[in-house]
Amino acid sequence: MSLRFINYKTAQFPAGRIGLVNANGSKVTPLNYPTGRPAMDLKVLIRDWDMISTTLQPGQPELDIDTVEILAPVTGRDVLCVGKNYAEHAREFQKSGYDSSDVNEQPDFPVIFTKRATSIVGTGIEIFPHPNVTSKLDYEGELAVIIGKAGINIQKADAWQYVWGATILNDVTARERQRDHKQFYIGKSLDTFCPMGPYAVHASQLDWKSMELQTRVNGEIRQKQSTNDLIFDIPTLIETCSRGITLQPGDVLATGTPAGVGIGRSPPTFLQSGDVIEVEITGLGTLKNKIGDSSAAPPACRPLLADVPPTGLADTALRSFPSGVHLHVEVSNPDAEKTIIFVHGLGGALTNYAPIVEAADLLSSYKVVLFDFEGHGLSPASGSSTTVEVYAASIGEVLDSVGSKRAVIVGHSLGGLIATTFAATNPDRVEKLVLLGPVKKFAPAGVEALTKRAQTVRDGGMIAVADTVANAGVSAKTNSSRALAKAIVRTSLLTTPAEGYAQACLAAAAADDPDYSQITAPTLIFAGDEDKTCPKPTVDFLRDAIKNAKVVQLADVGHWHQVEDHETVARELKAFL
């Protein structure tokens, strides 16, 4: 398998997901963790590499690489960089008049500086020339090493054990800022000044002693040298950068640039708007970027997001999982032998199930596990997009965290599709399956409606849809005479985080049916006679598609079964169990 990874953007994953590029570079296949959760951050994948590398799963769909936007492979952290690390470049730099860092031509110790994380962009993204900051714009093609595991005070002899792989980096530089400020950070860190990519390639795929770097400007070769000609080799650089400083998985260390930069030419030649810079390194592909229009406004800077759940509230029930999600989980009667776990629906929360948990007296015989899936209730969203498969993987993670191998799975609405998806891929973990108004793959009209609703919520918040969804989602009797039930539904919708709701709408819109034939657990389907979201054709389809499935009809009930008629649901659930 070719271990060339890219971070790429699609309509469903606007913040990016990780995929593998095929041998000829024409296709990308998304990667999933063994749980089914998409790999969305290369730093996390690298951190867990030893545990998960042999169990990563190919996802769907495989796409033509020309149809996706390739992002920088690693983002969110400042980049460690090395100056004057090729002898000929050290000589040209010292003679250029732009070197204020040292009186010596060649350094006695590695020259280390950083580039701001906000300067990182991917291949194909324009480099903004910042005309109000610099008129001396230059390129520096570099081999960048990616650190694979944490370490401090690493010895040269052990350094290669800490290398995960490599990528290409263009250390774009404002030369007069580099010169005037003595240290390099200011001249190196302007927004868009760190193009990186296109691939991150695992070390096992690379011949470190036979890699040639070539930089071209508008097709003209400017730099060409073996990356084996470093003054300070990679083990020395890792030893130096880790002295008293802990290197982290996913850290990027740019190893320096060879001779041939613009200030080394006679006369010096600086980059101009429209120039195209290509940096190619053996085994790593070609990083290609164009200098943007100097008359344009600076591009919007992508914010750096902290690696913590986005909540300011203390929540002792918030659990962190290996996949990177943080879920609010509540467990009652934890010593019981049997487990029942509840999965709420779109715009729902774990509290939706409180009436039937009590009415069915479940605590007398079950470990009761309730959780808010990500972006709902008290569980923060883990990214900018998600999928039904991701939600389903959370069931397994939550069960593992409470020490339960098998459970009765109860799912409402979208939670029903999440439950069937989990049951189809993990039949041995499902003792029984209970579906309340479950949904299946949506028809085109449903996909369009969900997509529009997601945008409405993002534009106007939950208040923009809460009343419409609540009114349509319950029965005529609930609208007219079950005021408390109606209030519970409306409150559940209003208190759902808007972005989490929007992401769930899009996840539902993009979902496929699982292989229902793989579900082996006895299944009970609740059907409201006024349920527009789960109408009779959907109920009939699921009853026929799932072995051992039976249906309970609920009179005068819309889509919120457990709230509109909790007594009947509780009675039938208890009998089924």
Rosetta blueprint (number, residue, H / E / L):
1 M L
2 S L
3 L L
4 R E
5 F E
6 I E
7 N E
8 Y E
9 K E
10 T L
11 A L
12 Q L
13 F L
14 P L
15 A L
16 G L
17 R E
18 I E
19 G E
20 L E
21 V E
22 N L
23 A L
24 N L
25 G L
26 S L
27 K E
28 V E
29 T E
30 P E
31 L E
32 N E
33 Y L
34 P L
35 T L
36 G L
37 R L
38 P E
39 A L
40 M L
41 D L
42 L H
43 K H
44 V H
45 L H
46 I H
47 R H
48 D L
49 W H
50 D H
51 M H
52 I H
53 S L
54 T L
55 T L
56 L L
57 Q E
58 P E
59 G L
60 Q L
61 P L
62 E L
63 L E
64 D E
65 I H
66 D H
67 T H
68 V L
69 E E
70 I E
71 L E
72 A L
73 P L
74 V L
75 T L
76 G L
77 R L
78 D L
79 V E
80 L E
81 C E
82 V E
83 G E
84 K L
85 N L
86 Y L
87 A H
88 E H
89 H H
90 A H
91 R H
92 E H
93 F H
94 Q H
95 K H
96 S H
97 G L
98 Y L
99 D L
100 S L
101 S L
102 D L
103 V L
104 N L
105 E L
106 Q L
107 P L
108 D L
109 F L
110 P L
111 V E
112 I E
113 F E
114 T E
115 K E
116 R L
117 A H
118 T H
119 S H
120 I E
121 V E
122 G L
123 T L
124 G L
125 I L
126 E L
127 I E
128 F L
129 P L
130 H L
131 P L
132 N L
133 V L
134 T L
135 S L
136 K L
137 L E
138 D E
139 Y L
140 E L
141 G E
142 E E
143 L E
144 A E
145 V E
146 I E
147 I E
148 G L
149 K L
150 A L
151 G E
152 I L
153 N L
154 I L
155 Q L
156 K H
157 A H
158 D H
159 A H
160 W H
161 Q H
162 Y H
163 V E
164 W E
165 G E
166 A E
167 T E
168 I E
169 L E
170 N E
171 D L
172 V L
173 T E
174 A E
175 R H
176 E H
177 R H
178 Q H
179 R H
180 D H
181 H L
182 K L
183 Q L
184 F L
185 Y H
186 I H
187 G H
188 K H
189 S L
190 L L
191 D L
192 T L
193 F L
194 C E
195 P E
196 M E
197 G L
198 P L
199 Y L
200 A E
201 V E
202 H E
203 A H
204 S H
205 Q H
206 L L
207 D L
208 W H
209 K H
210 S H
211 M L
212 E E
213 L E
214 Q E
215 T E
216 R E
217 V E
218 N L
219 G L
220 E E
221 I E
222 R E
223 Q E
224 K E
225 Q E
226 S E
227 T L
228 N L
229 D L
230 L L
231 I L
232 F L
233 D L
234 I H
235 P H
236 T H
237 L H
238 I H
239 E H
240 T H
241 C H
242 S L
243 R L
244 G L
245 I L
246 T L
247 L E
248 Q L
249 P L
250 G L
251 D L
252 V E
253 L E
254 A E
255 T L
256 G L
257 T L
258 P L
259 A L
260 G L
261 V L
262 G H
263 I H
264 G H
265 R L
266 S L
267 P L
268 P L
269 T L
270 F L
271 L L
272 Q L
273 S L
274 G L
275 D L
276 V E
277 I E
278 E E
279 V E
280 E E
281 I E
282 T L
283 G L
284 L L
285 G E
286 T E
287 L E
288 K E
289 N E
290 K E
291 I E
292 G L
293 D L
294 S L
295 S L
296 A L
297 A L
298 P L
299 P L
300 A L
301 C L
302 R L
303 P L
304 L L
305 L L
306 A L
307 D L
308 V L
309 P L
310 P L
311 T L
312 G L
313 L L
314 A L
315 D L
316 T L
317 A L
318 L E
319 R E
320 S E
321 F L
322 P L
323 S L
324 G L
325 V L
326 H E
327 L E
328 H E
329 V E
330 E E
331 V E
332 S E
333 N L
334 P L
335 D L
336 A L
337 E L
338 K E
339 T E
340 I E
341 I E
342 F E
343 V E
344 H L
345 G L
346 L L
347 G L
348 G L
349 A L
350 L H
351 T H
352 N H
353 Y H
354 A H
355 P H
356 I H
357 V H
358 E H
359 A H
360 A L
361 D L
362 L H
363 L H
364 S H
365 S L
366 Y E
367 K E
368 V E
369 V E
370 L E
371 F E
372 D L
373 F L
374 E L
375 G L
376 H L
377 G L
378 L L
379 S L
380 P L
381 A L
382 S L
383 G L
384 S L
385 S L
386 T L
387 T L
388 V H
389 E H
390 V H
391 Y H
392 A H
393 A H
394 S H
395 I H
396 G H
397 E H
398 V H
399 L H
400 D H
401 S H
402 V L
403 G L
404 S L
405 K L
406 R L
407 A E
408 V E
409 I E
410 V E
411 G E
412 H E
413 S L
414 L H
415 G H
416 G H
417 L H
418 I H
419 A H
420 T H
421 T H
422 F H
423 A H
424 A H
425 T H
426 N L
427 P H
428 D H
429 R H
430 V E
431 E E
432 K E
433 L E
434 V E
435 L E
436 L E
437 G L
438 P L
439 V L
440 K L
441 K L
442 F L
443 A L
444 P H
445 A H
446 G H
447 V H
448 E H
449 A H
450 L H
451 T H
452 K H
453 R H
454 A H
455 Q H
456 T H
457 V H
458 R H
459 D H
460 G H
461 G L
462 M H
463 I H
464 A H
465 V L
466 A H
467 D H
468 T H
469 V H
470 A H
471 N H
472 A H
473 G H
474 V L
475 S L
476 A H
477 K H
478 T H
479 N H
480 S H
481 S H
482 R L
483 A H
484 L H
485 A H
486 K H
487 A H
488 I H
489 V H
490 R H
491 T H
492 S H
493 L H
494 L H
495 T L
496 T L
497 P L
498 A H
499 E H
500 G H
501 Y H
502 A H
503 Q H
504 A H
505 C H
506 L H
507 A H
508 A H
509 A H
510 A H
511 A L
512 D L
513 D L
514 P L
515 D L
516 Y H
517 S H
518 Q H
519 I L
520 T L
521 A L
522 P L
523 T E
524 L E
525 I E
526 F E
527 A E
528 G E
529 D L
530 E L
531 D L
532 K L
533 T L
534 C L
535 P L
536 K H
537 P H
538 T H
539 V H
540 D H
541 F H
542 L H
543 R H
544 D H
545 A H
546 I L
547 K L
548 N L
549 A E
550 K E
551 V E
552 V E
553 Q E
554 L E
555 A L
556 D L
557 V L
558 G L
559 H L
560 W L
561 H H
562 Q H
563 V H
564 E H
565 D L
566 H H
567 E H
568 T H
569 V H
570 A H
571 R H
572 E H
573 L H
574 K H
575 A H
576 F H
577 L L
